[in-house]
Amino acid sequence: MEQRRVVVSGGGTGIGLATADAFAAEGAQVVILGRRGEVLKEAAARLNTAYDADLVSWRATDLSDPAQAQEAAEAIAMQGPVDVVVTNAGGNVAASDDGTLAGIAEGYRRNFEANVLTAVLLTEGLLPYLRRPGGRVVHLSSIAAVRGPGSYGGAKASLHAYTYELAQRLGAEGITVNAVAPGYIADTEFFGDRATPEFVRSRVDQTLVGKPGTPAEVAAAIRYLASPEAGYVTGQILHINGGTVFGR
């Protein structure tokens, strides 16, 4: 099988890093993107050392900026067609709500830019270079898309609409488009200082399986959706939350 080329945004830590690891483990060439160059550089070096091969490269970029997203897409395309795009960049980046309309607007704007624009601009920039047939796009949504909080959940819900639209647009070309929506996942930077033992226990108690999810479990689902065997799966949102919220 020909070596595949995979692009993972937000690939320096957490789910993004686990996803890059999963594809590198199968021998794919992986490009990880993000804003923090040192984090990406360290992650790429760690994976290349682990697999004793030059499989993972990195590029620091702000994918919410159209010019930077275009520049990144063109640089990636110079190395050849892209098989898989995983849009993992984002997070709940809204500032603390100060109760003003200006503060609320800023929170919604920041979460839209961080979670929607980063996914849309990278994907659209790479669309001309996606392999046809066989290309795969996987977006990272969240349990928040179906239960809140508002600005972050709303942004992730927007990715569901984009997933559906893009799947319809690209299906005839043999490209599939799906999203995964994780619940509480341990070993990420998402919750920061809020991840106290009490907070973690409250999240775990909401599951049916009595444990947190792991980045590797989410990465395994992404890897499946990006596999040649998943060619009949498109326009879907795969919920990975231990039964906290039922799929629908």
N, C-alpha and C positions, 0 to 999 in steps of 0.2 A: 504494500500500500504506500502511495506517495506521502511524503512527510507533509503534514498539515500546518498551516499558519494560523495562529490564534492571537487575537487582540483582547486584552482584559484591562478595562479602566478601573481605577482604584485598586490596582494590583499589588500594592506594597504591603498590605496588612490584612488580617481577618479573612473574610470570605474571598476577596479578590486574590490574596496570596495563596489560599488553599486551592482556588480554581487554577491559578497558574501552575501550581505544583501538580495538580491532577493531569493537566495536559502535557506538562514536561515529562511526567512519568511514562507517558505513552510515546514519547519521542517527538512531540510537536515542537515547532518553533513558536515561541511565545513572546509577544511584545506587551509589557506592562506599562500602563500610563497612570499619571497622577500629578499632583502639584508639588509633592515633596521629593526633590531629586535624591537626597541622601537616603531616604527610606527606600525608594525604588532601587537605587544602586546596591544597597545592602541586601535587599530581597533577591535581586537577580543573581548576585554573587553567591548567596547561600544556596539557591536552587542549582546553579551551574556546578557548584562544588558537590552537591548531593548526588547529581547524576553524572558527574565527571564528563560533562559535555557543554559546549557553548550553545545552549538551547534558549536562554531567556535574555532578552535585551530590554532596555527601558528608555522612556522619554518623559521628561518633566513638562507638563503642559496644563493649562487651565481650559478644560473642555467646555466651560460655559461661555467662553469667548469665541465667536465665530471664526475670527482670523487664526487663532491658535489651533482650533479644532481642524480647520482646513489644512493648515501647515502640517499638523501631525498626520492627518489622513494621507496627504500626498507623500510624505516621507516614508510612511509604512508601505504605500503602494509601489514605491520604487523597488522594493525587494520582491515584488510579485503578487499574485492574487491572494486574497484573504479567504480562509475557509470558515472561520468562526469569529464572531464579535460578541463579547460579553460586556454589557454596560453595568458595571458595579459601582462606579463612582457616585458619591452622594452621602446622605446622612441627614439627621435632623439638625440643621444649622441655624434655625431661627433664633434670633436674640431673645433674651428674656422679655416677656410681654409686659410692657410698662402701662398697659391699660389705655393708651391713646390709639386713635385710628391710624396715626402715622406709624406707630410701633407695630400694630397688627399688620398693616400693609407691608412693612419692611420684612416681617417674618414670613409672610406668604411669598413675597418676591424672592427672598433668599433661598427658600426651600424649592421653589420652582426652578430657579437657575441651577441649583446644586444637583437636583434629582431628575429633572425633566430635560433641561437644555443640554446637560452633559451627555445624556443618553441619545437624544435626538440628533444633536450636531455631529457626534462621533459616528453614529449609524449612517446618517445621510451622507456624511463625507466619504465613508467607505463603501457605500452602495455600488458605485460604478466598478469597484474592484473585488466585490464578492464573487466567489466562484458560482458559476451557473452551468449545470444544476449542482446542488449539493451544499450551497452556502447555508450557514446557520447563524441566527441572531437570538441571543438570550438576554433579556432585561432583568435587572434585580428590582423587584417590587418589595413589599413588606406586608405583614399582617395589618399594619396601620392603614392600608388602603381600604380595608373593609370594616375597620372599627375606630379609626382616629389614632392620634390627635389630628386636628384639622389641617394645619398648613402642611405638615409632613405627610399625613395620610392622603390629603388632596393631591399632593404632588405625585405620590406613588400611584394613586388611582388614575391620574392622567397617563401614566405609562401603560396602564391596561388598555385604554382607548388607543394609544399609539401602537401597541402590540397587535390589536385587532386590525387596525387600518393597514399596518405594514404587512401583516400576514396575507391580507386580501390582495394587496398590491403586488406581492412578490411570489405568491403561490404558483402561478403559471410558469415562472422561471425556475422552479425547482428549489426555491429558498424557503426555509421554514423560519417562523418567528414566534417565540414563546417567552414567557416570563416565569420566574420563581418568586414566591412571596414567603420569605422566612418569618417565623415567630421569634421567640427569644433564643438567641444564639450566644453561647459563651465564647470567651477568648477573642473578642473583637474590641475595637475602640469606641463602639457606638455609644455606650452609656457612660463612659468615663468614670468620674468620681461617684456617680449615682449607683454604681454596681456594688452596693454594700451587701453583706451576707443576707440581710433582711430583704433587700430589694430582689436579690436573685431568688430567694426562697419563694417570695410572692409570685414571681413569674413562673417558676417551676410548678408551683401548686396549681396553676391554671391549666397545665397540660394533663393529658390522659395517661401519659407514659411515665410521669414522675421524674423527668430529667430534662436538662437543657439540651438544645441542639448544638451541633458543632459545625465549624466552618467546613470540615471535610465532608459532612453529610450533605450540606448545601452544594458543595463542589461536585459531589457525585451525581446529584440531580442535574446540575448544569451540564456535566459531561455526557450524561445520557441524552439530554435534549439536543446536544450538539453532535451526537453520534450519527453515522450513516444509517444505523438501524432505526432511528427515530424520524425517518422521512415522512411518516404518515401523521406525525404529531405537529400541529401548527395552530396558531391562534388560541393557545391555552395558557391559563395561569395555574401553575403548580404550587399548591400551598404546602409548606414544610414547617409545621408548628406544633407537632406532638399532640394534635387534637384540640388545641386551645380554641380554634375556630374551625368549624367544619367547612369543607370546600363547597363552593356553589358558583 
